[in-house]
Amino acid sequence: MSTVKRGEVPTLFESPLHCCGCGACAAACPKGAIAMSEGKDGFILPVIDGDLCIGCGACTRACGLNRGIGSNSAGPFFAAAGRDDVSESASGGVFGAVARELISSGGVAYGAAYEREGNTLRVLHRRAASVDELRPLLNSKYVQSDARVCFADVKADLREGRQVLFCGTPCQVAGLRGFLGRDYGNLTTVDLVCHGVPSGRMFADCVEGYGKQLGSPVVDFRFRCKREGWGNSLLLFLFLENGREVTIPASKSPYYDMFLNLKSLRDSCYRCPYAGKFRAGDLTIGDFWGVDVNRPDVLKDAEKFNQMKGVSCLLVNNERGREFIESSKALDLYPVEFDDIAKGNDQLRHPSALPKDRQLYIDAYVEGGWHSVECMYKRRERGIIFYTKKLVRRLLPESCREIVKMYLKGLAG
């Protein structure tokens, strides 16, 4: 943890590798001397105004990464699913289920939601005090949300004695805890099994581009759609201003494909300290990928756990998390081991690996915006298809070629 002498302007991070962009430092500054500035690559970083800074050190004390906030997950570990409707959730609906339960007893929940901004969408954290206000917070959002906007509201709710449930990436949870500066008995934090986050600006540019291509602005967005089951849910689902709904497979979306192949994450994601058993939240939730292979016994009770509705993993990380889960009646739980969950979730074993060509895509975005990224992506995709066709003609018997041709036609279409 860096230290600051009173009156000195602090150094918040040595390089972008050491900043997750959570905004806790800016939220904690009593003089408003820190702005979260968007770089050309779209990622936000804190910038201190030396004329306003009084060198009090509140910013460095709030930094979750600096302080190493978190602990090794104590367990137990579960396969989990919400007992009510989980159709609006990406997997087993754990957050939605416990948030509804908390709200019904007078509490509030915080999570990421889309917000319209001109002809595009931004993602920011929002407060929900009713079931209607909770709905926008459900479903996965594969983009960095702006969480700092709600840190002060969380603190106000806690001081007024409300039960608060906060859900975010591990670094956002660590940032909130750093901002608060102490533990609150009425706060429960939930961190996500996080793949890493693309920038909010890149996402906004992508959404605006879809609107132009489709002839109407995008007003709502889904990264996951379970119409064909949880295991086949990697689809973009766009809701347009003119009332149309458009579905795009992940393989046809440069944004989605780049995300899944780790090419668009912020620098700090590739060295994330929370990509393992060390967690920032009281609870950790995510998809229980590989449950059918690693723990097929979970699926024997199809009324509670099935692959059409989705199955979540749940890590109970500390005593506060254990008390919260034991008092909840919103979930169906099935005990498993940590390794059963980690086998299908690389981000519980190590940070996302930095692809060799990642910088090519980031540079393309810096130089020419989202359109440049799309053009680069399509050129490279066409090259892969061309060489695959050449290989097919050379190696495959004629009887098999038509099947492969149809598949490649689908990729290019």
N, C-alpha and C positions, 0 to 999 in steps of 0.2 A: 504493500500500500504506500503510495507517495504521500509525503508530508509537505505542509506549506507553512512558512513563517508568516505570521500576521502582517498584512500590508503588502505581501508579495502577490503578484499575479501568478496563479498556479499553472503548471503544465498538466493538462488533463489526460493526455496519452502520448506515447512515444511515436506511434504510427497508427494508421487506420486498422491495423491488425489488432490493436488493443482497445478498440472502441466498438461497442455493439449498437450505438445509436439509440439507446433506450430513452435518452432525454432526462434521466433522473437529475443530472447535474444542473441542467437548465431550470427544471422545476424547483430545485432546492435553493437556487440563488436568491437571496433576499433583495437584491438590487436590480434584478432583471438584466444582469450584465452578460448573460450567455444566450446566444441565439443558435438554434439548430439550423445549420446552413446546408443547403443541397448542392453537392458537387456536380460537375459535368457528367459524372457517371450515374447520377441520380441518387446516390447514397447520402444520408445526412450525417453530419458531424458537428459537434459543438464548437463554437467560436466565441472567445471571450473578448468583450469590449474593455480594454485596459483602462479607459477613462472612467468607467462605471464600477469596475471591480474594486472591492475594499480588502481583498485578500483574507477573507474570513475562513476559508477552507471548507465551507458548507458543500461545495460542489464535489470535492475529492472524497469527503466523508459519505456522500450519497452514492458514489460509484460502486455498483454491485460487483463488477469485475475486479476493481482495485481491492476491494475488501474481501474478495473470495467468499461471498455470502452463499451459504448452502451447506449440505451435509450428505453423507452417504445414506442412501435409502435403506431404512431399517426393515421394510416389509411390514405386514405380509403383502403378497402380490396376487392379483386376480384377473381372470377373464370377467368382463362386466358388460351389462346391457341395461339400459333404462327400462323400467316396467311400463312406461306409457309409450305413446307414439314416438318412434325414432326416425320417421321418414324424412324429417327436416335436418337431421344430423348426418355427418359424414360416415360415421361407423355405428357404434353401439349406443350413442346418445347419452353418455354419462354426464357431461356438463349440463346439457339441457334438462335432464331429469333432476339433478340435485339443485340446479338453479331455480327451477319451478317450485320445488319443495321449499327452498329457503325464502323465495319471494312470497309464497302463500302464507308464511308465518311472520311476514313483516320485514324481511331482510331485502337486500339489494345485491345485484350481480353486475359485474363489469366484464366486458369482452369486446372483441373486434367486430366492427360493422362497416358496411359500405356507406359512403355519403356522396351524394351527387355534387359534382363540381364542374359547372359548365356542361360540356358535352362528354364528360368522362366521369370516372369514379375514383375516390380516394378511400383508404381504409384507416379508420381511427377507432380508438377504444371509446366505448359509450357505457353509460349507466342504465340499468334496467330495474325498474321498481314494479313492473307488471308483466304478465305473460306476453301481452302484445309487444311491449318494449323489448322483451327477451328474444323474440323471433329473429330479428336481424343479426343477433350475436351468434346464431347457430351456423353450422356448416363450416368447412375448412376454407381458409383464405391464405393462399400461398404467396404472400407478400408481406413486407414489414408494415405493421400498423403503427400509427402514432399513439403511443400509450401515455406519454407525459401529460397530455391534455386533461387526463382524468385523475392524476395523482393527488391533486389538492382536494378534489371531490371525495376520493376514497378516504383521505384523512379526516375530512369534515364528517362523513358518515360514521367513521369509527369513534370520533370524539362525542358524537351524539348518541352513541350506544347501539347503533344498528348492527345487525349481523351482516357481514360483507363477504361475498365470494368474488375473488379476482382470478381470471383465467388469462394466460398469455404465454409467450415463449419463456423459457427459463431465464434469459437475460432480462426480460421485462419484469418478471417476478422479482429477480434480484434487485433490479433498479427501484421498484416500488418499496421493497423492504429497506433498501439503503436510504431512500427519500424519507420514509417514516421515522427511521432512526431508532425505533424500539419495537418490541413485539406487542401486539394487541390480541387479547383473548377472543375478541369478536371478529377476527379476520381469518379466513381460510384461503390459502393461495393454491392454485392449480396450474402447474406448468405442463407444457405439451412435449411429446416426443417430437422434437423439431428437426426437420431436414436441413434447415437454413432458410434465409429470406432474401428474395430479390428486392430491389428498391421500389418504393411507392411510386416514384416518377416513371420508371420503366413500365410498371403495371398500368398507370394512368394513360401513358402514351399508347400502349397496346390496346386498351379498351377504346380509346378515341379512334384508333385506326380501324378497329372492327366496326364501329359506328359508321365511319365513312364508307367502308367496303359494302356494308349491308344497307346503306341508305337511310339509317335512322339511328340516333344515339342509343347507346346501351344504358339502361336505367337500373338493371340488377344483373347479378352475375353469380354463377355457381361453378366451383371447380370440381365438384363431385355430384353425381346424379345416380341414385340407386334404383332407377326404373328397371334395369336389367340385373339387379342384384349388387350387393356390396363389392364382390370381387371384380365386377365389371363397371365400377363407378367412376373411372378416370375419364370423365367427359366434361368439356366446357359447356355450360348451359347459359345462353345469353337471352335476356329479356329486353326487347327493344321498345323505344318510346311509342312506336306505331302499333304495338300490340303483338307483334310477331315474337315467336320463341325459336331460337336457333341452337342446335346441338352440334358440337365440333369434337371429334375424337382427339385425345391427347396427342396422338402421333401426327395430327394435321395442324397443330398449333405450335409455332416457334416458341412462344412464351412458355407453354406447358412443357414442351420437350426439353427446352433449356433448363427449366427448373428440375425436372426429373433426372436429368443428366448432369446436374450440379454446376452448370455453366454460368449461372446468373446470380449467385449468392454474394452477399457482402463479404469483404475480406476476413472479418473476424469469425465468420461461420466456419471457416476451414481450420480453426484452432479453438473451437468452442470448448470451454471447460465443463460444460454440462452435457456433453455427448457421452454419457456413461451412467454409472450408478450414483454419481455425485449430482444431487438435485437441488434446485432453488426453492421449489414449492413444497407445501405440505403433502400434496398429492401430485401424481403424474398420470396423464391420460394420453391415449393414442390408439391407432388401429392395432388389433392383435393379428398382424399379418402372419401367415403360416400356421394359424391355429389348427387347420384341418390336417396338417402334417405333423406338427410338433406336439399338439395336444388334441387329437381327434375325439377323446373322451368328452371334452367340453361340449361338443355338438350333439351328443346323444340326447340331451334334453332340448329338443328342437323348439319347444314352446318358449323357452327362455333365450336360447342361443342358436341362431341360424345364419347362414351366409347370405341369405337374401336381405335380411334386416341389418346385418353388421354386428361384429363383435369387437368390443374395445378391450384394451389392456388397462389395468389400474395398478399403480404403485403407491403404496401407503408409506410415505417417507419418514414420518416422525410421529410423535405422540399426538400432536394437534390433528394430523391427518387421520390417525386411528380413531380418535374420539368423534370426529366428524362422520366418518363412515359408519361407525357403530351406532350412531344416533339416527342415521338416515334409513328411510324405508322406501327409497326411490329406485334402488338398484337390485338386480339379480347378480349374484357373485359366485364365482367358482374358483377355489384356490389353485394356484399354479406356482411354479418356481420362476425366479427372475430370468434364468437362462432360457426357459421356454418362450418367454416374451422377446428376449434379446436376439434369439436366433433369426427372427423375422424382422427385426428393427435394428439396422446397422447403427443408427444414431444412439442406441443404448450401449454401444460397444466402442465407438470411435467417431470423431468428427467426420463430416463429409470430406472426401478426398478432392483435392484441387485438380481439375482436369487440365491437361497440357494446353488445350486450345481455348480455355476460358477467357484469357486476356484478349484473344482475337474478337470475341463477341462484345466484350466491354469496350474495346477500342472502337469497334464499328458503331456502337451506340453513342460514344462521346463525339465521334466525328460526323455522324450523319443521322442520329436519332433512331427511333424505332424502325422507320422505313429501311434504313441501311442494314439493320439487324435482320429484318425479314428477307431482304434481297440476298444477303450473305447465306442465310439459312437455306433458302431455296436453291441457290447455286450448288451448295455442298450436298444437299439432298439429291439433286438431279445427278450429280457426279457419282454418288453412291449407287443410285438406280442404274446408271449407264454401265458401270463396271460389274454390277451384279448380273445384269443381262448378258454381258460378255462372258462371264464365268459360267452362267447357266448353259449358254450355247456350246461351250467347250466341254463341260463336264457331265451334264445331265443327259440321260437318254431322252429321246424325243417324246416318249409317252408321258414323261413328267413335266415337260417344258410348259405345256399349256396351263397347268395348275400354278406354276411359279409366275408365269406371265400375268395371269389374272390377279395374283396377289400384288405384283409390282404396279399394275395398272391402278389398283385401289390406292396404293401409296401415293402415286403421282396425281390421282384425280382430284 
